[in-house]
């Protein structure tokens, strides 16, 4: 695990394998790690800038008033315990980033062809 220098956002890289030279680029969002890219070493700096731009656009989001959140929770359109105030944006546009929930108990399942990620 190594923090990348030259980015406004705290971005980490780690080896996928020592022999392949591929890097996993990720950020930490609270207790969660968000893997943005698995990349060859020579593309890390360009992809780091894309992640930085996406995180900058994410922080510029308008804040939803508390009354709107309470109304959505009351109508059961969003769970009351998991009201999320930030939506991560994709690196190539202003669209929400698809985030798949994977924990360490699913790691062996990912290698199978039948695995389907949960959004």
SULVENMO-V66092 format. One record per residue. N is the residue number from 0. RES is the residue in three letters. PHI is phi in degrees with one decimal (999 if undefined). OMEGA is omega as a letter, one per 40 degrees, with the letter a starting at -180 (NA if undefined). D_LAST is the distance of its C-alpha to the last C-alpha in whole Angstrom. Layout:
# SULVENMO-V66092
n->(N	N)
res->(RES	RES)
phi->(PHI	PHI)
omega->(OMEGA	OMEGA)
d_last->(D_LAST	D_LAST)
This chain:
# SULVENMO-V66092
n->(0	1	2	3	4	5	6	7	8	9	10	11	12	13	14	15	16	17	18	19	20	21	22	23	24	25	26	27	28	29	30	31	32	33	34	35	36	37	38	39	40	41	42	43	44	45	46	47	48	49	50	51	52	53	54	55	56	57	58	59	60	61	62	63	64	65	66	67	68	69	70	71	72	73	74	75	76	77	78	79	80	81	82	83	84	85	86	87	88	89	90	91	92	93	94	95	96	97	98	99	100	101	102	103	104	105	106	107	108	109	110	111	112	113	114	115	116	117	118)
res->(UNK	UNK	UNK	UNK	UNK	UNK	UNK	UNK	UNK	UNK	UNK	UNK	UNK	UNK	UNK	UNK	UNK	UNK	UNK	UNK	UNK	UNK	UNK	UNK	UNK	UNK	UNK	UNK	UNK	UNK	UNK	UNK	UNK	UNK	UNK	UNK	UNK	UNK	UNK	UNK	UNK	UNK	UNK	UNK	UNK	UNK	UNK	UNK	UNK	UNK	UNK	UNK	UNK	UNK	UNK	UNK	UNK	UNK	UNK	UNK	UNK	UNK	UNK	UNK	UNK	UNK	UNK	UNK	UNK	UNK	UNK	UNK	UNK	UNK	UNK	UNK	UNK	UNK	UNK	UNK	UNK	UNK	UNK	UNK	UNK	UNK	UNK	UNK	UNK	UNK	UNK	UNK	UNK	UNK	UNK	UNK	UNK	UNK	UNK	UNK	UNK	UNK	UNK	UNK	UNK	UNK	UNK	UNK	UNK	UNK	UNK	UNK	UNK	UNK	UNK	UNK	UNK	UNK	UNK)
phi->(999	-140.5	-77.5	-80.0	-94.0	93.7	-120.6	-73.5	-88.5	-79.3	-117.9	-111.6	-131.3	-146.2	-70.9	-74.1	-146.8	-63.0	-74.3	-77.8	82.5	-77.5	-117.7	-102.1	-102.5	-147.2	-122.9	-111.5	-113.8	69.3	-87.5	-104.2	-101.4	-105.6	-85.5	-90.7	-147.6	-114.1	-138.4	-65.3	-57.2	-72.5	-105.8	-60.5	-66.5	-66.7	-69.4	-61.3	-66.3	-63.6	-63.3	-57.4	-62.2	-63.6	-67.3	-65.7	-64.4	-63.5	-73.3	-86.0	-62.5	-71.0	-83.9	-79.7	-60.4	-58.0	-64.1	-68.2	-62.9	-61.8	-66.2	-64.9	-68.1	-62.7	-81.5	58.9	-87.5	-134.5	-66.3	-69.6	-86.4	-126.3	-70.2	-98.6	-96.1	-127.1	-116.0	-67.4	-102.3	-64.9	-71.6	-102.1	-174.7	-88.8	-119.5	-60.6	-74.9	-71.9	-118.2	-103.0	-89.4	-129.8	-117.3	-64.9	-76.3	-93.6	-59.5	-70.1	-67.4	-60.5	-71.4	-84.5	-71.3	-86.8	-68.3	-124.2	-70.6	-91.8	-79.5)
omega->(a	i	i	i	i	i	i	i	i	a	i	i	i	i	i	i	i	a	a	a	i	i	i	i	a	i	i	i	a	i	a	i	i	i	a	a	i	a	i	a	a	i	a	a	i	a	i	i	i	i	i	i	i	i	i	i	i	a	i	a	i	i	i	a	a	a	i	i	i	i	i	i	i	i	i	i	i	i	a	a	a	i	a	a	a	i	i	a	i	a	a	i	a	i	i	i	i	a	i	a	a	i	a	i	i	a	i	i	a	a	a	i	a	a	i	a	i	i	NA)
d_last->(26	28	27	28	31	31	28	28	24	24	23	23	24	24	26	24	27	30	32	29	29	26	24	20	20	18	18	18	16	18	17	14	15	13	14	15	18	19	23	26	29	30	27	26	28	27	23	24	25	22	20	23	23	19	20	23	22	19	22	24	22	24	23	22	25	25	27	24	21	24	24	20	20	23	22	19	17	15	15	18	18	15	16	15	17	16	13	13	15	15	18	19	19	19	15	12	10	7	6	5	6	9	13	16	16	14	16	18	16	14	18	18	18	16	13	10	6	4	0)
